[in-house]
Amino acid sequence: MSISSVILPVLVQVGLTFLLLLWLGRSRVGHLRSGEVQVKDIALGERNWPSRILQIQNSYHNQFELPVLFYVLVTLALITRKADMLFVVMSWMFVTSRLVHAAIHTTSNKLSHRFMAFVVGVLILAAMWVIFGIRIFAAEAGI
């Protein structure tokens, strides 16, 4: 599998993270400039932001939780040369679940839908780790 095909889903996930960061920053600055939020109100805690800002912020913070395991797995799969077509397809499935999760998180924020998107991503990523582990140990055993 080509390096670019393995890395492309990672770049999309990273792009999502930066998009949320820029959206969060722009929203925060807008609220500060409009006077809706005062610096003194947020200096001691993030909870003083309006709920819409917290919604975007929480989605942004989520990009540093489960996706970290994805980044590690992709790195290991590249180093060990265990990234194949199945790996790339599952990577896209995981990243798609993260895009859906972020979209739900920053729009309707309906917990049942967001949770389902999260669970789908967890299951895909867990399966990727299991497959990776089996391939590593099978290679060691000469299978």
MIDOSE-1310 file (N, C-alpha, C; in nm, 2 decimals, decimal comma, always signed):
residues 143
msis	+0,08/-0,12/+0,00/+0,00/+0,00/+0,00/+0,09/+0,12/+0,00; +0,05/+0,22/-0,08/+0,14/+0,34/-0,08/+0,13/+0,42/+0,04; +0,23/+0,49/+0,08/+0,24/+0,57/+0,20/+0,13/+0,68/+0,19; +0,11/+0,74/+0,07/+0,01/+0,85/+0,06/-0,13/+0,80/+0,09
svil	-0,16/+0,68/+0,05/-0,30/+0,62/+0,07/-0,32/+0,59/+0,22; -0,21/+0,56/+0,29/-0,22/+0,53/+0,43/-0,23/+0,66/+0,51; -0,16/+0,76/+0,46/-0,15/+0,89/+0,53/-0,27/+0,98/+0,51; -0,34/+0,97/+0,39/-0,45/+1,06/+0,36/-0,56/+1,06/+0,46
pvlv	-0,61/+0,95/+0,52/-0,71/+0,96/+0,62/-0,66/+1,03/+0,75; -0,53/+1,02/+0,78/-0,47/+1,09/+0,89/-0,48/+1,24/+0,86; -0,44/+1,28/+0,74/-0,45/+1,42/+0,71/-0,59/+1,48/+0,72; -0,69/+1,40/+0,68/-0,83/+1,44/+0,69/-0,86/+1,46/+0,84
qvgl	-0,82/+1,36/+0,92/-0,85/+1,37/+1,07/-0,78/+1,50/+1,13; -0,65/+1,52/+1,09/-0,58/+1,64/+1,13/-0,65/+1,76/+1,08; -0,70/+1,76/+0,96/-0,77/+1,88/+0,90/-0,90/+1,91/+0,98; -0,97/+1,80/+1,02/-1,09/+1,82/+1,11/-1,05/+1,89/+1,24
tfll	-0,94/+1,85/+1,30/-0,89/+1,91/+1,43/-0,86/+2,05/+1,41; -0,79/+2,09/+1,30/-0,75/+2,23/+1,28/-0,88/+2,31/+1,24; -0,97/+2,25/+1,17/-1,09/+2,32/+1,13/-1,17/+2,36/+1,26; -1,18/+2,26/+1,35/-1,25/+2,29/+1,48/-1,18/+2,39/+1,56
llwl	-1,04/+2,39/+1,56/-0,96/+2,49/+1,63/-0,99/+2,63/+1,58; -0,99/+2,64/+1,45/-1,01/+2,77/+1,38/-1,15/+2,82/+1,41; -1,25/+2,73/+1,40/-1,39/+2,77/+1,43/-1,40/+2,81/+1,58; -1,34/+2,74/+1,67/-1,34/+2,77/+1,81/-1,28/+2,91/+1,83
grsr	-1,16/+2,93/+1,78/-1,09/+3,06/+1,80/-1,17/+3,17/+1,74; -1,22/+3,16/+1,62/-1,30/+3,26/+1,56/-1,43/+3,29/+1,64; -1,49/+3,19/+1,69/-1,61/+3,21/+1,77/-1,58/+3,28/+1,90; -1,47/+3,24/+1,97/-1,43/+3,30/+2,09/-1,40/+3,45/+2,08
vghl	-1,32/+3,48/+1,97/-1,28/+3,62/+1,95/-1,41/+3,70/+1,92; -1,50/+3,64/+1,84/-1,62/+3,71/+1,81/-1,70/+3,75/+1,93; -1,71/+3,65/+2,02/-1,79/+3,68/+2,15/-1,72/+3,78/+2,24; -1,59/+3,78/+2,24/-1,51/+3,88/+2,32/-1,53/+4,02/+2,25
rsge	-1,51/+4,03/+2,12/-1,53/+4,16/+2,06/-1,66/+4,22/+2,07; -1,77/+4,13/+2,07/-1,90/+4,18/+2,08/-1,94/+4,22/+2,22; -1,86/+4,18/+2,31/-1,89/+4,22/+2,45/-1,98/+4,12/+2,52; -2,02/+4,01/+2,45/-2,10/+3,91/+2,51/-2,03/+3,84/+2,62
vqvk	-1,90/+3,83/+2,61/-1,82/+3,76/+2,71/-1,70/+3,86/+2,74; -1,67/+3,87/+2,87/-1,57/+3,96/+2,92/-1,45/+3,87/+2,96; -1,33/+3,92/+2,93/-1,21/+3,85/+2,96/-1,21/+3,81/+3,11; -1,25/+3,89/+3,20/-1,25/+3,86/+3,34/-1,34/+3,74/+3,37
dial	-1,44/+3,72/+3,29/-1,54/+3,61/+3,31/-1,48/+3,48/+3,27; -1,38/+3,48/+3,18/-1,33/+3,35/+3,13/-1,19/+3,32/+3,18; -1,13/+3,42/+3,25/-0,99/+3,41/+3,30/-0,97/+3,29/+3,40; -1,08/+3,26/+3,47/-1,06/+3,15/+3,57/-1,13/+3,02/+3,53
gern	-1,19/+3,02/+3,42/-1,25/+2,89/+3,38/-1,32/+2,90/+3,25; -1,32/+2,79/+3,18/-1,38/+2,78/+3,05/-1,53/+2,77/+3,05; -1,59/+2,74/+3,16/-1,73/+2,72/+3,18/-1,81/+2,84/+3,16; -1,75/+2,96/+3,16/-1,82/+3,08/+3,15/-1,84/+3,12/+3,00
wpsr	-1,80/+3,04/+2,91/-1,83/+3,07/+2,77/-1,97/+3,03/+2,74; -2,04/+3,09/+2,64/-2,17/+3,05/+2,60/-2,17/+2,90/+2,56; -2,29/+2,84/+2,58/-2,30/+2,69/+2,55/-2,26/+2,66/+2,41; -2,28/+2,74/+2,31/-2,24/+2,71/+2,17/-2,09/+2,70/+2,16
ilqi	-2,02/+2,79/+2,23/-1,87/+2,79/+2,23/-1,82/+2,66/+2,30; -1,89/+2,62/+2,41/-1,85/+2,50/+2,48/-1,88/+2,38/+2,39; -1,98/+2,38/+2,31/-2,01/+2,27/+2,22/-1,90/+2,25/+2,12; -1,85/+2,36/+2,06/-1,74/+2,35/+1,96/-1,61/+2,31/+2,03
qnsy	-1,59/+2,37/+2,15/-1,47/+2,34/+2,23/-1,47/+2,19/+2,27; -1,58/+2,14/+2,31/-1,58/+1,99/+2,35/-1,55/+1,90/+2,23; -1,60/+1,94/+2,11/-1,58/+1,86/+1,99/-1,43/+1,87/+1,95; -1,37/+1,99/+1,97/-1,23/+2,00/+1,94/-1,15/+1,92/+2,04
hnqf	-1,18/+1,92/+2,17/-1,11/+1,84/+2,27/-1,12/+1,69/+2,24; -1,23/+1,65/+2,19/-1,25/+1,51/+2,16/-1,15/+1,46/+2,05; -1,10/+1,55/+1,97/-1,00/+1,51/+1,87/-0,87/+1,47/+1,93; -0,85/+1,49/+2,06/-0,73/+1,45/+2,12/-0,74/+1,34/+2,22
elpv	-0,85/+1,27/+2,20/-0,88/+1,15/+2,28/-0,86/+1,02/+2,20; -0,97/+0,97/+2,15/-0,97/+0,85/+2,07/-0,87/+0,86/+1,94; -0,87/+0,97/+1,87/-0,78/+0,97/+1,75/-0,64/+0,95/+1,78; -0,59/+0,98/+1,91/-0,45/+0,95/+1,94/-0,42/+0,81/+1,92
lfyv	-0,51/+0,72/+1,95/-0,48/+0,57/+1,93/-0,47/+0,54/+1,78; -0,55/+0,62/+1,70/-0,55/+0,60/+1,55/-0,41/+0,65/+1,50; -0,36/+0,76/+1,55/-0,23/+0,81/+1,50/-0,12/+0,72/+1,53; -0,12/+0,66/+1,65/-0,02/+0,57/+1,69/-0,03/+0,44/+1,61
lvtl	-0,15/+0,39/+1,58/-0,16/+0,27/+1,50/-0,11/+0,29/+1,36; -0,15/+0,41/+1,30/-0,10/+0,43/+1,16/+0,05/+0,44/+1,16; +0,11/+0,50/+1,26/+0,26/+0,51/+1,26/+0,32/+0,37/+1,27; +0,27/+0,29/+1,36/+0,32/+0,16/+1,38/+0,30/+0,07/+1,25
alit	+0,18/+0,09/+1,19/+0,15/+0,01/+1,07/+0,25/+0,05/+0,96; +0,28/+0,17/+0,95/+0,38/+0,22/+0,85/+0,52/+0,16/+0,87; +0,56/+0,17/+1,00/+0,69/+0,13/+1,04/+0,71/-0,02/+1,01; +0,60/-0,10/+1,05/+0,61/-0,24/+1,04/+0,56/-0,30/+0,90
rkad	+0,52/-0,21/+0,82/+0,47/-0,24/+0,68/+0,35/-0,34/+0,69; +0,26/-0,31/+0,78/+0,14/-0,39/+0,80/+0,01/-0,32/+0,75; +0,03/-0,20/+0,68/-0,08/-0,13/+0,63/-0,11/-0,18/+0,49; -0,23/-0,24/+0,47/-0,27/-0,29/+0,34/-0,41/-0,22/+0,31
mlfv	-0,47/-0,27/+0,20/-0,60/-0,22/+0,16/-0,70/-0,22/+0,27; -0,71/-0,33/+0,35/-0,81/-0,34/+0,46/-0,78/-0,23/+0,56; -0,65/-0,21/+0,59/-0,61/-0,11/+0,69/-0,66/+0,03/+0,64; -0,64/+0,06/+0,51/-0,68/+0,19/+0,46/-0,83/+0,21/+0,46
vmsw	-0,90/+0,10/+0,42/-1,05/+0,11/+0,42/-1,10/+0,13/+0,56; -1,04/+0,06/+0,66/-1,08/+0,08/+0,80/-1,04/+0,22/+0,85; -0,93/+0,27/+0,80/-0,89/+0,40/+0,84/-0,99/+0,50/+0,80; -1,04/+0,49/+0,67/-1,14/+0,58/+0,62/-1,27/+0,57/+0,70
mfvt	-1,30/+0,45/+0,73/-1,43/+0,42/+0,81/-1,41/+0,49/+0,95; -1,30/+0,48/+1,01/-1,28/+0,55/+1,14/-1,29/+0,70/+1,13; -1,22/+0,75/+1,03/-1,22/+0,90/+1,01/-1,36/+0,95/+0,98; -1,43/+0,87/+0,90/-1,57/+0,91/+0,87/-1,65/+0,91/+0,99
srlv	-1,63/+0,82/+1,08/-1,70/+0,82/+1,21/-1,67/+0,94/+1,29; -1,55/+0,98/+1,28/-1,50/+1,10/+1,36/-1,57/+1,23/+1,30; -1,57/+1,23/+1,16/-1,64/+1,35/+1,10/-1,78/+1,35/+1,13; -1,85/+1,24/+1,13/-1,99/+1,23/+1,17/-2,01/+1,27/+1,32
haai	-1,92/+1,22/+1,40/-1,93/+1,26/+1,54/-1,92/+1,41/+1,56; -1,82/+1,47/+1,50/-1,80/+1,61/+1,51/-1,91/+1,69/+1,45; -1,97/+1,64/+1,34/-2,08/+1,71/+1,28/-2,20/+1,71/+1,38; -2,23/+1,60/+1,44/-2,34/+1,59/+1,53/-2,31/+1,67/+1,66
htts	-2,19/+1,67/+1,70/-2,14/+1,74/+1,82/-2,16/+1,89/+1,81; -2,13/+1,94/+1,69/-2,14/+2,09/+1,67/-2,27/+2,13/+1,61; -2,36/+2,04/+1,59/-2,50/+2,09/+1,53/-2,60/+2,05/+1,64; -2,68/+1,94/+1,61/-2,79/+1,90/+1,70/-2,74/+1,86/+1,83
nkls	-2,62/+1,80/+1,84/-2,56/+1,75/+1,96/-2,65/+1,65/+2,03; -2,73/+1,58/+1,95/-2,82/+1,48/+2,00/-2,73/+1,36/+2,05; -2,74/+1,34/+2,18/-2,64/+1,25/+2,25/-2,65/+1,10/+2,20; -2,77/+1,06/+2,17/-2,79/+0,92/+2,12/-2,72/+0,90/+1,98
hrfm	-2,73/+1,00/+1,90/-2,67/+0,99/+1,76/-2,52/+1,01/+1,78; -2,48/+1,10/+1,86/-2,33/+1,12/+1,88/-2,27/+1,00/+1,94; -2,34/+0,94/+2,04/-2,28/+0,82/+2,10/-2,27/+0,70/+2,00; -2,37/+0,69/+1,91/-2,36/+0,58/+1,81/-2,24/+0,60/+1,72
afvv	-2,22/+0,73/+1,68/-2,10/+0,76/+1,59/-1,97/+0,73/+1,67; -1,97/+0,76/+1,80/-1,85/+0,73/+1,88/-1,83/+0,58/+1,89; -1,93/+0,51/+1,92/-1,92/+0,36/+1,93/-1,87/+0,30/+1,80; -1,93/+0,34/+1,69/-1,88/+0,29/+1,56/-1,73/+0,31/+1,54
gvli	-1,69/+0,43/+1,57/-1,54/+0,46/+1,56/-1,46/+0,37/+1,66; -1,51/+0,36/+1,78/-1,43/+0,27/+1,88/-1,42/+0,13/+1,83; -1,53/+0,08/+1,78/-1,53/-0,06/+1,73/-1,44/-0,08/+1,61; -1,44/+0,02/+1,52/-1,35/+0,01/+1,40/-1,21/+0,01/+1,45
laam	-1,18/+0,11/+1,53/-1,04/+0,13/+1,58/-0,99/+0,01/+1,66; -1,08/-0,05/+1,74/-1,04/-0,17/+1,82/-1,01/-0,28/+1,73; -1,10/-0,30/+1,63/-1,08/-0,41/+1,53/-0,94/-0,39/+1,45; -0,91/-0,26/+1,42/-0,79/-0,23/+1,35/-0,67/-0,27/+1,44
wvif	-0,68/-0,24/+1,57/-0,57/-0,28/+1,66/-0,56/-0,43/+1,68; -0,67/-0,50/+1,68/-0,67/-0,65/+1,69/-0,60/-0,71/+1,57; -0,65/-0,66/+1,45/-0,59/-0,71/+1,33/-0,44/-0,69/+1,32; -0,40/-0,57/+1,36/-0,26/-0,53/+1,36/-0,18/-0,62/+1,45
giri	-0,23/-0,64/+1,57/-0,17/-0,73/+1,67/-0,15/-0,87/+1,61; -0,26/-0,93/+1,55/-0,25/-1,06/+1,50/-0,15/-1,07/+1,39; -0,14/-0,97/+1,30/-0,05/-0,97/+1,19/+0,10/-0,96/+1,24; +0,12/-0,88/+1,35/+0,25/-0,87/+1,40/+0,30/-1,00/+1,46
faae	+0,21/-1,06/+1,54/+0,25/-1,19/+1,61/+0,25/-1,30/+1,51; +0,17/-1,30/+1,41/+0,17/-1,41/+1,30/+0,30/-1,40/+1,23; +0,35/-1,28/+1,20/+0,47/-1,26/+1,13/+0,59/-1,31/+1,21; +0,59/-1,28/+1,34/+0,69/-1,33/+1,43/+0,70/-1,48/+1,43
agi	+0,58/-1,55/+1,43/+0,57/-1,69/+1,43/+0,59/-1,76/+1,30; +0,60/-1,67/+1,20/+0,63/-1,73/+1,06/+0,50/-1,78/+0,99; +0,39/-1,74/+1,04/+0,26/-1,79/+0,98/+0,22/-1,70/+0,86
